[in-house]
Amino acid sequence: MTNPPQGLEETTQGGPQRPVVPPQRVQIRCQNCQTPFVVALWTYVDVGVQPELKGAMLSGQLNVAVCPSCGAGGMLASPLIYHDPEKKFFWTLFPQELNLPTEEQERFVGEASKVAMQLLPPDAPRGYLLTPRRFITMQTMLETLLESEGITKEVMQAQRQRVELLSQLAEALEADRAENLLDSDQGKLAQVVAANKAALDGEFFLTLNSYIEAALQQGREDSAEMIGELSQRVMQLSGFDPVAAGLQEPAVEDVVAALRDADDASLEDVISNYRPLIDDETFDAWDAQIAALPEADQAEAQARRDHIYTTLERMDAEAQAIFEKANGLLRDALQAEDPRALLVERHKELSEAFFVVIDANLNAAMRTNQQIIAEQLMLLRQTAAEVLQEAMTPQERLINQLLSAETAGDATKLLRKNMALVNGDFVKEVNELAEQMEKAGRKEVVERLRQVARESASLLF
């Protein structure tokens, strides 16, 4: 039985000193190899003072014990208090398998309530601490927490299926290793991959990447290496292309080939898509390729390379001008006596670049704990969004709502509710916006816009 949370410590992580409840250091014995080792066990999680613990909980990395000797382990069954003062959550977890007497549970909750009171500001609400919500399984608590974050049960079910599939693949990999079938098409891993190919998509490999990152952060290099090997073998067996899915950067040679082979009509789109990857190394590799060509072919290849370079410089200069204009608008708005009036007057300048500039400054202010500036920027961002919304035509407002819809089905329902706004001009406007987004490299928005245009056109007949 772990002790109730009692002592507070000071931390300076992320700004000035603030009290926190540290984890308990508990010695346990591995059930697989009997090796004793010490783990950090959290019994009190207050995301008001340690917001990073919410991510650890949601990713299943809190109170996990992994044997340093054999790698076996899992989640520890322990009492836990979860406190979110912003959402007024005060939750208790007493796993059923612990079979704790009621009086011990009440003592634990009582001590946690005292700690919560100490951590809350003097004027903060406290009434919700008197009626904690009780859970008997971590799974149920996590599902409730995810739902509070706007994550649906369907999404949770899909994630559980991915985790189950990961477990099957890991077991198959170990079986193939034991039977010396690692590179055989007859191995169990190949069979599991073939049976679940449709599920081996970008989301699945993103899940694998998150497990690798978590393992590295916790110093479990062996686990990270094993999952990394599994990921590579599954990619190879399934034919999944991580570059096409945006999960892996293409090689320098592939970037050069894409720029070299692009036709003039799509050149700027290709440059936009690859811009984060184009640097001096790219052009050095291209120069090396040109030098290796027969002398008769070098002049034409060099002209193509120089044309790409000058086009890139022009596009960068245009982008720089856009962001400088956005920075100027931000400075003027921050200095204005009436920021809303200024933004209304200059609403045509409220571009995507303006919101990118605000967000960059807001993130910088929050990182450096400049709370007053951060609050000013948040208010300005909200005001700008309201001004932009007010300046939109009904059709533009509908397009924004359609892009914000959670599912394609929700977007279809929204379209049908606004039939009066759907006409030929509306379809044309959606298609034109899709083209603009495509040129800007916003692939994730383009397909949704194309779908909206198709459905809108179908409603006209």
C-alpha positions in Angstrom: 0.0 0.0 0.0 1.4 3.4 -1.0 1.1 6.4 1.3 -1.3 9.3 0.8 0.3 12.5 -0.8 1.7 14.7 1.9 4.9 16.7 1.4 5.3 19.5 -1.1 8.5 20.3 -3.0 9.5 23.4 -5.0 10.2 23.3 -8.8 11.4 26.0 -11.1 10.5 24.1 -14.3 8.8 26.4 -16.8 9.1 29.6 -14.7 9.1 30.8 -11.1 9.1 28.4 -8.1 5.9 26.5 -7.5 5.0 23.7 -5.1 4.5 20.2 -6.5 3.8 16.8 -5.1 6.7 14.5 -6.0 6.4 10.8 -6.9 7.1 8.2 -4.2 10.2 6.0 -4.7 9.0 2.4 -4.4 11.1 -0.8 -4.6 9.4 -3.7 -6.4 10.5 -7.1 -7.5 10.2 -8.3 -11.1 7.7 -11.1 -11.3 9.5 -12.6 -14.3 13.1 -12.7 -13.2 12.8 -11.6 -9.5 15.2 -8.7 -9.9 14.5 -5.9 -7.4 14.4 -2.3 -8.7 13.1 1.1 -7.7 10.4 3.0 -9.6 8.8 6.4 -9.4 5.2 6.0 -8.3 2.8 8.9 -8.7 -0.1 8.9 -6.3 -1.2 12.5 -6.8 -1.4 14.2 -10.2 -2.2 17.9 -10.3 -2.2 19.2 -13.8 -2.7 22.7 -12.6 0.9 22.8 -11.4 2.4 20.0 -13.5 0.5 20.0 -16.8 3.1 17.7 -18.4 1.7 14.8 -16.3 -1.6 14.8 -18.3 0.3 13.8 -21.4 2.1 11.0 -19.5 -1.2 9.7 -18.3 -2.9 9.8 -21.7 0.1 8.0 -23.4 0.0 5.3 -20.7 3.5 6.2 -19.5 2.6 7.1 -15.9 3.3 4.5 -13.2 4.8 2.0 -15.6 7.5 -0.3 -14.3 10.0 -2.0 -16.7 12.5 -4.4 -15.3 16.1 -3.2 -16.1 17.2 -6.8 -16.2 14.7 -8.6 -18.5 12.5 -5.8 -19.8 9.3 -7.3 -18.5 6.8 -5.0 -16.8 3.6 -3.1 -17.1 1.3 -0.6 -15.4 1.4 -0.7 -11.6 -1.9 -1.0 -9.7 -1.9 1.8 -7.2 -4.2 4.4 -5.7 -4.2 7.7 -7.6 -5.7 11.1 -7.3 -6.1 13.2 -10.5 -6.8 16.9 -10.0 -7.5 19.5 -12.8 -8.5 22.8 -11.2 -9.4 24.4 -14.5 -12.0 21.8 -15.3 -12.8 21.2 -11.7 -11.9 17.5 -11.8 -11.1 15.8 -8.6 -10.9 12.0 -9.4 -9.9 9.1 -7.3 -8.7 5.7 -8.5 -8.6 2.7 -6.2 -8.0 -0.4 -8.4 -10.4 -3.2 -7.6 -7.7 -5.8 -7.2 -6.2 -3.8 -4.3 -9.4 -4.4 -2.3 -8.7 -1.5 0.0 -11.0 -1.0 3.0 -13.3 2.0 2.8 -11.6 3.7 5.7 -8.2 3.6 4.0 -9.7 5.0 0.8 -11.3 7.9 2.7 -8.0 8.6 4.6 -6.2 8.7 1.2 -8.8 11.1 -0.3 -8.7 13.3 2.8 -5.0 13.8 2.7 -5.2 14.5 -1.1 -7.9 17.1 -0.5 -5.6 18.9 1.9 -2.8 19.0 -0.6 -5.2 20.2 -3.4 -6.3 23.0 -1.0 -2.7 24.1 -0.5 -1.9 24.2 -4.2 -5.0 26.2 -5.2 -4.9 30.0 -5.3 -6.8 31.6 -2.4 -9.7 32.8 -4.5 -10.1 29.5 -6.5 -13.4 27.4 -6.2 -13.1 24.5 -3.8 -16.5 23.0 -3.6 -15.9 20.2 -6.2 -13.1 18.8 -3.9 -15.9 17.6 -1.6 -17.4 15.3 -4.2 -14.6 13.4 -5.9 -15.5 11.1 -8.9 -14.4 7.6 -8.1 -12.9 5.0 -10.5 -11.9 1.4 -10.0 -9.9 0.9 -13.3 -7.3 3.1 -14.9 -8.8 2.3 -18.3 -12.1 3.9 -17.3 -10.4 6.9 -15.9 -8.3 7.4 -19.0 -11.4 7.0 -21.3 -13.2 9.7 -19.3 -10.2 12.0 -19.5 -9.9 11.5 -23.2 -13.6 12.2 -23.7 -13.1 15.4 -21.7 -10.4 16.3 -24.2 -12.9 15.9 -27.1 -11.6 12.4 -28.2 -14.5 10.2 -29.2 -15.0 6.6 -28.2 -14.5 5.6 -31.8 -11.1 7.2 -31.8 -10.2 5.4 -28.6 -11.4 2.1 -30.0 -9.3 2.6 -33.0 -6.2 3.3 -30.8 -6.9 0.2 -28.7 -7.0 -1.9 -31.9 -3.7 -0.4 -33.0 -2.1 -1.3 -29.6 -3.5 -4.8 -29.9 -2.1 -5.2 -33.4 1.3 -3.9 -32.2 1.3 -6.6 -29.5 0.6 -9.3 -32.1 3.4 -8.0 -34.3 5.9 -7.8 -31.5 5.1 -11.4 -30.5 5.4 -12.6 -34.1 8.8 -10.8 -34.4 10.1 -12.5 -31.3 8.8 -15.9 -32.5 10.5 -15.4 -35.9 13.8 -14.5 -34.1 13.6 -17.6 -32.0 13.0 -19.8 -35.1 15.5 -18.0 -37.3 12.8 -16.8 -39.7 13.4 -13.1 -39.5 13.9 -12.5 -43.2 11.5 -15.2 -44.4 8.2 -14.7 -46.1 7.1 -17.8 -44.2 7.6 -16.2 -40.8 4.8 -15.3 -38.4 5.4 -11.6 -38.8 4.8 -11.8 -42.5 1.5 -13.7 -41.8 0.3 -11.1 -39.3 1.2 -8.2 -41.6 -0.6 -9.9 -44.6 -3.7 -10.4 -42.4 -3.8 -6.8 -41.2 -2.5 -4.8 -44.1 -5.4 -2.4 -44.2 -4.7 -1.4 -40.6 -1.0 -0.6 -41.2 -1.6 3.0 -42.1 -0.1 6.3 -41.1 -1.9 6.4 -37.8 -0.4 3.0 -36.9 3.1 4.1 -37.6 2.6 7.4 -35.8 1.6 5.3 -32.8 4.9 3.3 -33.1 6.9 6.5 -33.3 5.2 7.8 -30.1 6.2 4.6 -28.3 9.8 5.0 -29.5 10.0 8.6 -28.3 8.5 7.7 -24.9 10.9 4.8 -24.5 13.9 7.0 -25.3 12.7 9.7 -22.9 12.6 7.1 -20.1 16.0 5.8 -21.0 14.7 2.4 -22.3 17.0 2.3 -25.4 16.5 -1.5 -25.8 12.7 -1.0 -26.1 13.1 1.9 -28.5 15.5 -0.2 -30.6 13.1 -3.2 -30.7 10.1 -1.1 -31.7 12.2 0.7 -34.3 13.2 -2.7 -35.8 9.6 -3.8 -35.8 8.5 -0.6 -37.5 11.1 -1.0 -40.3 10.3 -4.7 -40.9 6.5 -4.1 -41.0 7.0 -1.2 -43.4 9.0 -3.4 -45.7 6.6 -6.3 -45.5 3.5 -4.1 -46.0 4.9 -1.8 -48.7 4.0 1.3 -46.6 5.8 4.4 -47.9 6.7 6.6 -44.9 7.9 9.4 -47.2 4.7 9.6 -49.1 2.8 9.6 -45.8 4.8 12.5 -44.5 6.3 10.4 -41.6 9.9 10.4 -43.0 11.9 13.0 -44.8 13.0 12.0 -48.4 16.6 11.6 -49.1 18.5 14.6 -50.6 18.8 12.8 -53.9 15.0 12.4 -54.0 14.5 16.1 -53.4 16.9 17.0 -56.2 15.1 14.6 -58.5 11.7 16.1 -57.7 13.0 19.7 -58.4 14.9 18.6 -61.5 11.9 16.7 -63.1 9.1 19.1 -62.2 7.4 20.7 -65.2 7.1 24.5 -65.4 3.4 24.5 -64.5 3.9 22.7 -61.2 7.4 24.0 -60.4 6.3 26.4 -57.7 4.0 23.8 -56.1 6.9 21.4 -55.9 9.2 24.0 -54.4 6.6 24.8 -51.8 6.1 21.2 -50.9 9.9 20.6 -50.5 10.9 24.0 -49.2 11.6 22.9 -45.5 14.1 20.4 -47.0 15.8 22.6 -49.6 19.2 23.9 -48.3 22.8 24.3 -49.3 23.2 20.5 -49.0 20.5 20.1 -51.7 22.3 22.3 -54.2 25.7 20.8 -53.3 24.3 17.3 -54.2 22.8 18.7 -57.4 26.2 20.3 -58.3 27.9 16.9 -57.8 25.3 15.2 -60.1 25.9 17.9 -62.8 29.7 17.5 -62.5 29.3 13.7 -63.1 27.3 14.2 -66.4 28.9 14.1 -69.8 30.3 17.6 -70.7 27.7 18.0 -73.5 24.8 17.7 -71.0 26.2 19.9 -68.2 25.1 23.3 -69.6 21.4 22.4 -69.9 21.5 20.7 -66.4 23.2 23.8 -64.9 20.6 26.1 -66.5 17.8 24.1 -64.9 19.5 24.2 -61.5 20.1 28.0 -61.7 16.4 28.5 -62.7 15.3 26.6 -59.7 17.6 28.6 -57.4 16.4 32.0 -58.7 12.7 30.8 -58.5 13.3 29.7 -54.9 14.9 33.1 -54.0 12.0 35.0 -55.5 9.4 32.9 -53.6 11.3 33.3 -50.4 11.4 37.1 -50.9 7.7 37.1 -51.5 7.0 35.1 -48.4 9.3 37.3 -46.4 7.4 40.4 -47.6 4.1 38.8 -46.5 5.4 38.0 -43.0 7.0 41.5 -42.6 3.6 43.0 -43.5 1.9 40.7 -40.9 4.5 41.7 -38.3 3.8 45.3 -39.0 0.1 44.8 -38.5 0.7 43.0 -35.2 2.9 45.9 -34.0 0.3 48.5 -35.0 -2.5 46.5 -33.2 -0.5 46.1 -30.0 0.2 49.8 -29.9 -3.3 51.0 -30.9 -5.6 52.6 -28.4 -8.5 50.6 -30.0 -7.0 47.3 -31.5 -10.5 46.1 -32.6 -11.1 49.3 -34.6 -7.7 49.0 -36.3 -8.3 45.4 -37.2 -11.7 46.2 -38.6 -10.2 48.9 -40.7 -7.4 46.7 -42.0 -9.4 43.4 -42.0 -8.1 42.5 -45.5 -4.7 42.1 -44.0 -5.9 39.4 -41.6 -4.1 36.6 -43.6 -3.0 33.2 -42.5 0.5 34.7 -42.1 -0.8 37.2 -39.5 -2.1 34.4 -37.3 1.1 32.4 -37.8 3.0 35.5 -36.5 0.7 35.9 -33.5 1.0 32.2 -32.6 4.9 32.4 -32.9 5.0 35.4 -30.6 2.5 33.9 -28.2 4.5 30.7 -27.9 7.7 32.7 -27.3 5.9 34.7 -24.6 4.7 31.6 -22.9 8.1 29.9 -23.0 9.7 32.9 -21.4 6.9 33.2 -18.8 5.8 36.7 -20.0 2.3 36.2 -18.8 1.0 39.8 -19.4 2.3 39.8 -23.0 0.9 36.3 -23.6 -2.6 37.3 -22.4 -2.5 40.5 -24.6 -1.6 38.3 -27.6 -4.3 35.8 -26.8 -6.9 38.5 -26.6 -5.7 40.1 -29.8 -5.8 36.7 -31.6 -9.4 36.2 -30.5 -10.4 39.7 -31.6 -8.7 39.2 -35.0 -10.6 35.9 -35.5 -13.9 37.7 -34.6 -13.2 40.6 -36.9 -12.3 38.1 -39.7 -15.5 36.2 -39.1 -17.6 39.3 -39.2 -16.0 40.4 -42.4 -16.7 37.1 -44.2 -19.6 36.7 -46.6 -22.1 34.0 -45.6 -20.6 31.7 -48.2 -17.1 32.2 -46.8 -18.4 31.6 -43.3 -20.0 28.3 -44.5 -16.8 27.2 -46.0 -15.0 27.8 -42.7 -17.6 25.8 -40.9 -17.4 22.9 -43.4 -13.6 22.8 -42.9 -14.0 22.7 -39.1 -16.5 19.8 -39.3 -15.2 16.7 -37.4 -16.3 14.2 -40.1 -17.3 14.1 -43.7 -20.8 13.2 -42.6 -21.0 16.3 -40.4 -20.0 18.4 -43.4 -22.7 16.9 -45.5 -25.4 17.6 -42.9 -24.1 21.2 -42.7 -24.3 21.6 -46.4 -27.9 20.4 -46.6 -28.9 22.8 -43.8 -27.5 25.7 -45.8 -28.8 24.8 -49.3 -29.8 28.5 -49.9 -26.1 29.4 -50.0 -25.1 26.6 -52.3 -25.0 27.7 -56.0 -22.6 27.7 -58.9 -20.6 30.7 -57.5 -20.2 28.8 -54.2 -18.8 25.8 -55.9 -16.4 28.0 -57.9 -15.2 29.7 -54.8 -14.5 26.4 -53.0 -12.5 25.1 -56.1 -10.5 28.4 -56.2 -9.7 28.1 -52.5 -8.6 24.5 -53.1 -6.2 25.7 -55.8 -4.8 28.4 -53.5 -4.3 25.8 -50.7 -2.6 23.4 -53.1 -0.2 26.1 -54.2 0.5 26.8 -50.5 1.3 23.1 -49.9 -1.7 22.6 -47.6 -2.5 19.1 -48.8 -4.6 18.3 -45.7 -7.1 21.1 -46.6 -7.1 20.5 -50.3 -8.8 17.1 -50.3 -11.5 18.3 -47.8 -12.2 21.4 -50.1 -12.4 19.2 -53.2 -14.9 16.9 -51.4 -17.0 20.0 -50.4 -16.9 21.2 -54.0 -18.0 17.8 -55.3 -20.9 17.4 -52.8 -22.0 21.0 -53.4 -22.1 20.5 -57.1 -24.1 17.3 -56.7 -26.7 19.2 -54.7 -27.3 21.5 -57.6 -28.8 18.8 -59.8 
